[in-house]
Amino acid sequence: MGAPKIRNIIFFIINIVIFIFPILYMNDYLLRIFGIMAIYSIIAVSWDILYGFTGQLSFGHAALMGIGAYTSALLNLNFGLSVWLCIIAGGFFSAFIGLVFALPALRLRGPYFVVSTIAISETFRLIANNWVEVTNGPYGLYRFSPLLNDSLQCYLLCLCIMAICVLFAYYIIKSRIGLAFQTIREDEVLASACGINTTFFKVLAFFISAFLAGLGGALYAHYVVIVTPTIMASANSCLIMAMTLVGGKGTIIGPIIGTIVLYSLIESLRFLGVVYNLVITSIIIILIILFFSGGIAQLFEAIKSTPHLKINIFNNLKIKKIKNTH
């Protein structure tokens, strides 16, 4: 069994153990926090499809998340549609907007594409902030239907949707479509020379990524029952990117680990206030990316492939065991 497969199995088991934790304690606060983690995991995985597997660096995922959230909330408020229809509609409308944007933008490369994603993200944030008649401006939308009224059922539902989205992303990546994505990421010119329609597959990656981000955003809206323009802020895009990079880009399971680590860190440091919380979290993100550019996934492989490190860890554990017996 290869190292990546072992790594994915270990990460999968760790994820299951972590997400079972709030169910055992039956604490409403923990259930809510872990529910948001599950939703952000979907969005981080969606960004991983676009950047980690296709090599297209986007700074606009918060806008796609926000479009899904606003679409779902508006449909529920104005037309009284069921929550499920609204969430699905939010995902598809976000994918449609992503498609409309991707068709011209993906002809750009490198920093030009990155700047265009920032511009589109800020445009949608300003629309949400200033189109008061529709979005209620900076006050946002509220008083729409929650996902479910019971916190445990709500959490379990988020877990189920996250599992479905992750399995869907895994299936896409392991298919011929995923192979085309990864070939484009490695060398777009070579991929084109091999007969891969690079424009089509890049647009497809953007469409799938936007759909999952919109779905996650719509789910988030009905989970917290409020949507404001801050959901589309650049800081939220950076958080989504950091979750993927800290966990390990191009791994599917890594962004989930990254989401758990970062969101737990932010919540546990909340008592320090917003500024110190962000400063400490940012330093930790920089250190992880600086020393392990592949994220926590690379850290695992580094431990596995470094005999001395494994021996040291083993010896430390052995010494502790001897001390405990005496």
Salt bridges, closest charged atoms under 4 A:
GLU122 OE1 - ARG125 NH2 3.00
GLU186 OE2 - ARG185 NH2 2.99
GLU188 OE2 - ARG109 NH2 3.36
GLU188 OE2 - LYS202 NZ 2.89
GLU267 OE2 - ARG270 NH2 2.51
GLU301 OE2 - ARG7 NH1 2.83
